[in-house]
Amino acid sequence: MMNYRFLAILLTVSLAIPFSPIAAQSTESLLQKGYAAQSLANYSDAERVFQRILAQDPRNLEAHIHLANAFYNQGKLTQAIATYEKAIQIDPKNPYLYYNLGITLAEQGNLVEAIATYHHALEVDPQFTDAYYNLGLAQYAQGDIAQGMTNFQRAIESNPDDSDAYIWLGKGYYFYKEVNKAIETWKKAIEVDDQAVYAYNSLADLYAQQGQYAEAIAYYHQALAVPDQQGIPVSAHTLAHNGLGEVLQEQGNLEGAIKEYQESIRLDPSFAHAQKNLEEVQKKLVTQ
């Protein structure tokens, strides 16, 4: 579920270079056209509009920001990075620019620079909850679990209702085999957000591993009762159906397990783990 939080920055700023009323009106008209294209996910059209503005006014901050967002949403990460860097040159005290640059660097696999960039965002705004959160994710991805946990704790201090930060902090406790703290933290995530589907999944997985199947089944069902959430590599419901299938299989309910694996595969036909589980349980059923 490691999804970085990207902010589609929408700023109203003064133009860096004065324009005549006619030129300013033209720029504003183009900005509105670009915003409309972005709102419809027509990112290539938005890209062309914002580039047109920058051809007239190379220091227009709004155009740089939205051009970078358009590049990002098209997967043009190298161009997005270069454009965010130009925006930072214009407005070096804007924490959101460092933040989105950090996300783009992280998605490009450049975790060292991403972490440094998140630190820049936090130097500008020490209360920037999402920056602590994404910094924690990047540090987990680097294998620095302890430092990642510290930043998830800081995210929670900044925003005590950040359920995702509780979920990832719980994963850190679980990594260090502090099972009771992991359980407590995931339950706290549910307390602040009863739709926190990955908290239900995490609790279900833990109870399943401990052989507490009744508790595991209950939490998988709770996960499936709240809205799904896309994660990496698959969605929360895809994982919940597969996990529920594994528990039912352990209990000897092979037909029930098959139904759960099939539902997991229906949600994501590329989920190899559920496919493998389904093949294995079908073979067992034939030999009985």
C-alpha positions, 0 to 999 in steps of 0.5 A: 500500500506504499502510496506517496501523498501527492498534492495537486498544488492550486495557488493564486500568485502574483505574476513575477513580471508585470504585464500590460492589461491585455497580456495579463488577461491573455495569461489568465485566460490561458491559465483557466484553459489549462486548469479546465484541461487538468480537471478533465485529466487531459494532461497533454492538453494542459501541458501545451497550455502551460508551456504556452504561458511560459513562452510568454512569461518564463517566471510565471509560478502558477504555470510552472507548478501546473506544468510540473503536475501535468508532467507528473500525471503523465508519468514524465517524471524527469520533466516534472522534476526539472519543472518543480526545480524551476518553480523552487528557484522562483519561490524557494520558501514554498514547502509544497514544491519541495514536497511534490519534488520529493514524491517525484524523485521517490517514484523515480527511485531516487530515495536519497534525493527524495529524503533530502527534499522532504527535509527541505519542505520540513525546514520551511514548514515544521508542521507539514504532516504529509511531508513527515508521512512521505519521509517515513515511507521513503525511509521504510523503502530504504530499509531505515525502519527506525527513522521511518517510525520516528517520522510517522510518530511526528506525523501523528503529533502534527495530525493525531487523526492521520490513520495512515501514519498509525498503520505504517507505524504499526508495521514498524512495530511489527517489523521489530516483533513488538506485536502488542504495540502493533495491534494497539497502533492499528486499533488506534488507526481504526479509532480515528478512521473506521474506514481504514481498510488497511488497518483491518487487513493488518490486524487480520493478517497478524491474527492469522499468523498467530493462529487466531482464526476467528479474530482474523476472519472477523477483521477480514470481513470488516475490511471487506465491509468498508470501501476498497483502497488501491495500494501496491501491488494490489487493492485492500479488498484483493488482499483481504479476499486472499487472506480470508481464503488462506484462513479458510484453507487452514481450517479445512474449508476448501470450497470456501477458500476457493470462492475467496481466491476466485474473488481476489483474482476477479478483483485483480486477475494479475495477482499471482499469489491468489492464482497460486493459492487457488491452483494448490487448493483445487489440487487438494480438493481433487485428491480428497 
